[in-house]
Amino acid sequence: MNPLISKPQRFASRFLGLALLVGILSLYSTLSLSQGQEAPTPPPHPLDDLTAKFTAEMNALAEECTAKGLDQLSLATKSWVEPRDPSRRYLFLPPVKYTDPGDPQRIESQVATWPEWRTQVRELRQRHAAALYEFAQTAATNEQWNLVGSALWEALWQDPEHAALRRILDYQGIEAETKRIQVKIARRPDTTLGWQGGAYREGNSSQFRLLTTADEATARELLRQFQIWRTLWRQTCLPYWMNNEGVAAAIKSGRPIPSGVEAKHTVVLFANRQEFLQALRRVPGIEQSVGYYDSESERCYFYLDSQDPNVLATQKHELVHQLFQETGKRIRKPGENSNFWLLEAAAMYFESLTRLQPQPSSEPSPDRHETGQIGFFVDTQHEMRPLPGPQNPW
C-alpha cells in the first residue's frame, strides 16, 4: 500500500465501490420484483454431493441417538453438519488433535452409556476426509486450484490427525505456531523509528517479526493472530502463492505443495496512537491514518486501540496487502499506475472475515450467517482469543 494514501482516501474509495455495488444490487432486486421473478439460486458446488452424503450419514446417526434417548449425542451429531449458506465460503482452522462434536460436559455421561457413538462419528468424519482428499487430487490434476484448497482444508478439519494432509498444507496447527513465538527486549536501536536499544521488544514467529513498545503478552497474542490470518490467507489464495509445477503430484503423494518465495513479514506495533503519530510524523497524511502498509520499507505500522473498530479492521486490511506484496515475485509500488482498485478490493474482502463456531443448543438459534458483512466466514472448533480489551479483531 502506498504510504502517501491516507486512510480517509481509502475509506472514500471503499465507499464509492460499495455504493456502486449496492446500487447495482438494488436495481437488480427492483427489476426482479417488478417482473415477479425470484432471486437466482446459486449454482451447485462441486462438493455438494460429498457433503450431502456425509450429512445424511451423520443425521442417520443422530436419529439412532434419539431412538436410544441420547438427546445430547443427537444434538452434537447434528451440530457438526449444520446447513451452510451457499452464498458464503467457509474457511477452516483445524486443531492439532481430533475432538468429538458437542460440549464435552454435556455429552460425556451419554458417551459412557453408548461409547460406540464416539467411534462411529470419528469413522464417518475420517471417511469424509478421505473422500475430500481424493476429490482434491482429481481437482489438482485438472488445475481447479480453488476446489483443491477448499477440499484439502476441510478434509484436515474433519480428520485433524491425518499426517499426509498436514504435510501437504505445511500446517501443524496454531498451537504449534504459538509455541514457536519468542519475545525479548531488543538490544539494538531502530533508527528508522527513533527507538533506543532496550526501549522496545522484538517478537518472532514462523513468518512474522514484530517490533513493539507494547507489553510482552500483547506482542505474543498479536503474533499468534497474525499466524492465524496468514493461514486463512493461504487457504483462500492458494493459486497465488503456490508453484504450479508438481502440485498435483505432491498432493497425490502426500508431499508439501510447492510454493514460491515468502519473506518474513515485519510489523511495527506502537503502544498507542501518540507514539504512532510521533514516529511517523514525516509521512504525509499520517494524522488521518489508523495504520498502513509501506511497500517500500516492507513494514506494516499499527497501534493499539481496542475501542476503535477502524483500527482493528485496518490491521486485517493492511496485513493482506503485506502478504500479497511479500509473497512470490514482488512489484515495486503496486497499484500506483493502474489496478489500484483490485488491491483494495482484495483487502476489503478479507476485512469481512467472521468466525462462525457451531455450538449445540436445544434452543433455536438466530441465523448466524446474517452479520451484515460481505465475504468470508471461519467455521472452526478452534478457540480464538482476543487482544486485551472488549473487541476481537479476528
C-alpha positions in Angstrom: 0.0 0.0 0.0 1.3 3.4 -0.9 2.1 5.2 2.4 1.0 8.5 0.8 -2.6 7.4 0.5 -4.3 8.3 3.7 -7.0 6.2 5.4 -9.8 8.7 4.6 -8.9 8.5 0.9 -9.1 4.7 1.2 -12.4 4.9 3.0 -13.7 7.1 0.2 -12.7 4.6 -2.5 -14.2 1.8 -0.4 -17.4 3.8 0.0 -17.7 4.5 -3.7 -17.1 0.9 -4.6 -19.6 -0.4 -2.1 -22.1 2.3 -3.1 -21.8 1.1 -6.7 -22.2 -2.5 -5.7 -25.3 -1.7 -3.5 -26.8 0.4 -6.3 -26.4 -2.4 -8.8 -27.9 -5.0 -6.4 -30.8 -2.7 -5.6 -31.5 -2.1 -9.2 -31.4 -5.8 -9.9 -33.7 -6.5 -7.0 -36.2 -3.8 -8.1 -36.3 -5.2 -11.7 -36.7 -8.7 -10.4 -39.5 -7.8 -8.1 -41.3 -5.7 -10.7 -41.2 -8.7 -13.1 -42.3 -11.1 -10.4 -39.0 -13.0 -10.6 -37.3 -14.7 -7.7 -33.7 -14.1 -6.9 -31.5 -16.6 -8.8 -30.4 -19.7 -6.9 -26.6 -20.1 -6.5 -25.3 -22.9 -8.8 -24.5 -26.2 -7.1 -21.0 -26.5 -5.7 -18.9 -29.5 -7.0 -18.5 -30.7 -3.4 -22.3 -30.7 -2.8 -22.7 -34.4 -3.5 -20.0 -35.4 -1.0 -21.4 -33.0 1.6 -24.9 -34.3 1.1 -23.7 -37.9 1.6 -21.8 -37.1 4.8 -24.7 -35.0 6.1 -27.2 -37.9 5.5 -24.9 -40.4 7.3 -24.5 -38.1 10.3 -28.2 -37.3 10.5 -28.9 -41.0 10.4 -26.6 -41.5 13.4 -28.3 -38.6 15.1 -31.7 -40.3 14.7 -30.2 -43.5 16.2 -29.1 -41.5 19.2 -32.6 -40.0 19.5 -34.1 -43.5 19.4 -31.8 -44.5 22.3 -32.9 -41.5 24.3 -29.5 -39.9 24.0 -30.6 -36.4 23.2 -27.3 -34.6 23.8 -25.4 -37.0 21.4 -28.1 -36.5 18.8 -27.7 -32.7 19.1 -23.9 -32.9 19.0 -24.0 -35.0 15.9 -26.5 -32.7 14.0 -24.5 -29.6 15.0 -21.5 -30.9 13.1 -23.4 -30.9 9.8 -25.5 -27.7 10.2 -26.6 -26.4 6.8 -24.2 -23.9 5.3 -25.1 -20.7 3.5 -24.4 -21.4 -0.2 -23.6 -17.7 -0.7 -20.7 -17.9 1.7 -17.3 -19.5 1.6 -16.2 -21.4 4.7 -12.6 -21.5 5.9 -11.1 -23.9 8.4 -8.5 -23.8 11.2 -8.0 -27.5 12.0 -6.9 -28.3 15.6 -3.9 -30.5 16.4 -6.0 -33.4 17.7 -9.4 -34.9 17.0 -12.2 -33.9 19.4 -15.8 -35.0 19.5 -18.5 -32.7 18.3 -20.5 -31.1 21.0 -19.9 -29.8 24.5 -17.8 -32.4 26.4 -19.6 -31.6 29.7 -23.0 -32.3 28.2 -22.2 -35.4 26.2 -19.7 -37.3 28.5 -22.3 -39.2 30.5 -24.2 -40.2 27.4 -21.0 -41.3 25.7 -20.4 -43.6 28.6 -23.8 -45.1 28.0 -23.1 -45.7 24.3 -19.3 -45.5 23.6 -19.9 -46.8 20.1 -21.1 -43.3 19.2 -17.6 -41.8 19.5 -16.2 -44.5 17.2 -18.9 -44.1 14.6 -18.6 -40.3 14.5 -14.9 -40.5 14.1 -15.1 -43.1 11.3 -17.7 -41.1 9.4 -15.5 -38.0 9.6 -12.4 -39.9 8.5 -14.3 -41.4 5.5 -15.5 -38.0 4.5 -12.0 -36.6 4.9 -10.7 -39.4 2.6 -13.3 -38.6 0.0 -12.4 -34.9 0.1 -8.7 -35.8 -0.2 -9.5 -37.9 -3.3 -11.6 -35.1 -4.7 -8.6 -32.7 -4.2 -6.3 -35.0 -6.1 -8.6 -35.0 -9.1 -9.2 -31.3 -8.9 -5.4 -30.7 -8.8 -4.9 -32.9 -11.9 -7.5 -30.7 -13.7 -5.8 -27.5 -12.2 -9.0 -26.5 -10.4 -7.0 -24.8 -7.7 -9.9 -23.1 -5.9 -11.5 -26.5 -5.4 -8.2 -28.0 -4.3 -7.8 -25.6 -1.4 -11.4 -26.0 -0.2 -11.3 -29.8 -0.2 -7.9 -30.1 1.5 -8.5 -27.8 4.3 -12.0 -29.2 5.1 -10.5 -32.7 4.9 -7.9 -31.8 7.6 -10.7 -30.2 9.7 -12.7 -33.4 9.6 -9.6 -35.6 10.3 -7.0 -33.3 12.0 -4.6 -36.2 12.7 -4.2 -37.0 9.0 -0.4 -36.8 8.7 -0.4 -36.6 4.8 -2.8 -33.6 4.8 -0.7 -31.8 7.3 2.4 -32.3 5.2 0.6 -31.2 2.0 -0.6 -28.0 3.6 2.5 -27.4 5.7 0.2 -26.8 8.6 1.0 -28.1 12.1 -1.7 -26.2 13.9 -1.9 -22.8 15.6 -1.0 -24.4 18.9 2.4 -25.4 17.4 2.9 -22.0 15.9 2.2 -20.4 19.3 4.9 -22.4 20.9 7.4 -21.1 18.4 6.8 -17.5 19.3 9.6 -15.7 21.1 9.6 -12.2 22.5 12.6 -10.4 24.0 13.8 -6.9 24.8 15.6 -5.6 21.7 19.2 -4.5 22.4 19.8 -2.8 19.1 18.4 0.7 18.3 16.0 1.1 15.4 17.0 4.4 13.9 14.0 4.5 11.4 11.6 4.6 14.4 13.8 6.5 16.8 13.8 3.7 19.3 16.8 3.1 21.6 18.0 -0.4 22.4 16.3 -1.7 25.5 13.2 0.5 24.9 11.1 -1.8 22.8 10.5 -5.5 22.2 11.2 -7.8 19.3 9.0 -10.8 18.7 9.3 -13.6 16.2 7.0 -16.3 15.0 7.5 -18.6 12.0 6.6 -16.0 9.4 6.4 -12.7 11.3 8.8 -10.3 13.1 7.2 -7.8 15.4 8.7 -4.6 16.7 6.7 -3.1 19.5 6.5 -0.8 22.5 3.6 -2.8 23.9 3.9 -5.4 26.6 5.0 -9.0 26.1 1.6 -10.6 26.4 0.2 -8.3 23.7 3.1 -9.0 21.4 2.7 -12.8 21.8 -1.0 -12.6 21.1 -0.7 -10.4 18.1 1.9 -12.7 16.6 -0.4 -15.6 17.2 -3.2 -13.9 15.5 -1.0 -12.9 12.5 -0.2 -16.6 12.1 -3.9 -17.4 12.0 -4.5 -14.7 9.5 -1.7 -16.0 7.2 -3.2 -19.4 7.4 -6.6 -18.1 6.3 -5.0 -16.1 3.5 -3.0 -19.1 2.2 -6.2 -21.2 2.3 -8.1 -18.6 0.3 -5.4 -17.6 -2.1 -3.8 -21.0 -2.9 -3.2 -20.2 -6.6 -1.3 -17.0 -5.7 1.4 -18.5 -3.5 1.9 -22.0 -4.9 4.2 -23.0 -7.7 2.0 -24.7 -10.3 4.7 -27.2 -11.2 4.3 -30.5 -9.4 1.3 -29.6 -7.3 -0.9 -32.5 -8.5 1.9 -35.0 -7.9 2.7 -33.6 -4.5 -0.9 -33.8 -3.4 -1.2 -37.4 -4.7 2.0 -38.5 -2.9 1.4 -36.5 0.3 4.3 -34.1 -0.1 4.1 -30.4 0.7 2.6 -28.2 -2.0 5.4 -26.5 -3.9 5.4 -22.8 -3.1 7.2 -19.6 -4.1 9.5 -17.4 -2.0 7.9 -15.7 1.0 9.7 -13.1 3.1 9.5 -12.9 6.8 6.9 -10.2 7.3 7.8 -7.2 9.6 5.1 -5.5 11.6 5.6 -2.4 13.9 3.1 -2.1 16.7 3.0 1.1 18.8 1.6 1.1 22.3 -0.7 4.0 21.5 -1.7 6.5 18.8 0.6 9.2 20.1 3.7 7.0 19.6 2.4 6.1 16.1 2.0 9.8 15.1 5.3 10.9 16.6 7.4 8.1 15.0 5.7 8.5 11.6 5.3 12.3 11.6 7.2 12.7 8.3 4.7 10.5 6.4 2.2 12.8 4.6 -1.3 12.4 5.9 -0.3 10.2 8.8 -2.5 12.2 11.2 -5.5 10.9 9.3 -4.4 7.3 9.2 -5.1 4.5 11.6 -2.4 2.2 10.2 -0.9 1.3 6.8 1.5 -1.0 4.9 4.5 0.6 3.4 5.6 -1.4 0.4 9.0 0.5 0.2 10.1 -0.4 3.7 8.1 -3.6 3.7 6.6 -2.9 7.0 3.1 -2.7 8.5 2.5 0.1 11.0 -0.2 -0.3 13.6 -1.0 1.0 17.1 -3.1 -0.4 19.9 -6.7 0.8 20.4 -9.1 -2.0 21.1 -12.0 0.5 21.3 -11.7 1.7 17.7 -13.2 -0.8 15.2 -11.4 1.0 12.4 -8.0 0.2 13.9 -8.9 -3.5 14.2 -10.2 -3.7 10.6 -7.2 -1.9 9.4 -4.9 -4.5 10.9 -6.5 -7.2 8.8 -6.8 -5.0 5.7 -3.1 -3.9 5.6 -1.7 -7.3 6.6 -3.4 -8.7 3.5 -1.6 -6.1 1.4 1.7 -7.2 3.0 1.1 -10.9 2.4 0.3 -10.3 -1.3 3.3 -8.0 -1.8 5.9 -10.1 0.0 5.0 -13.5 -1.3 6.3 -14.6 -4.7 7.6 -12.0 -7.3 7.5 -8.5 -6.0 6.3 -5.4 -7.8 7.6 -2.1 -6.8 4.9 0.4 -5.8 2.0 -1.9 -6.7 -1.2 -0.2 -8.0 0.5 3.2 -8.4 -0.2 3.4 -12.1 -3.1 1.0 -12.6 -5.4 -1.6 -10.9 -5.3 0.1 -7.5 -9.0 -0.8 -7.1 -8.1 -4.5 -7.4 -5.6 -4.3 -4.5 -8.1 -2.5 -2.3 -11.0 -4.9 -3.2 -8.9 -7.9 -2.1 -8.0 -6.3 1.2 -11.6 -5.3 1.8 -12.8 -8.8 1.0 -10.7 -10.1 3.9 -11.9 -7.4 6.3 -15.2 -9.2 6.3 -13.9 -12.4 7.7 -16.0 -13.6 10.7 -15.6 -16.5 13.0 -18.5 -19.0 12.9 -18.4 -21.8 15.5 -21.3 -24.2 15.7 -22.5 -24.7 19.2 -25.0 -27.4 20.2 -28.1 -26.0 21.8 -31.6 -27.2 22.5 -33.0 -23.7 21.7 -33.5 -22.4 18.2 -30.6 -20.1 17.3 -30.7 -16.9 15.2 -29.3 -17.1 11.7 -25.6 -16.7 12.4 -24.9 -16.1 8.7 -26.6 -12.7 8.7 -23.9 -10.4 10.1 -24.2 -7.5 7.7 -20.8 -8.3 6.4 -19.6 -9.2 2.9 -17.3 -12.2 2.2 -15.9 -15.0 4.3 -16.7 -16.9 7.4 -14.4 -19.1 9.5 -16.1 -22.3 10.5 -13.9 -23.8 13.2 -13.8 -25.5 16.6 -10.5 -23.7 17.4 -10.6 -21.0 20.1 -9.5 -17.6 19.0 -8.5 -15.4 22.0 -9.0 -11.6 21.6 -6.4 -9.0 22.2 -6.7 -7.1 25.5 -9.9 -5.2 25.5 -13.5 -5.9 24.6 -13.0 -6.1 20.8 -11.8 -9.1 18.9 -10.2 -8.2 15.6 -10.2 -11.7 14.2 
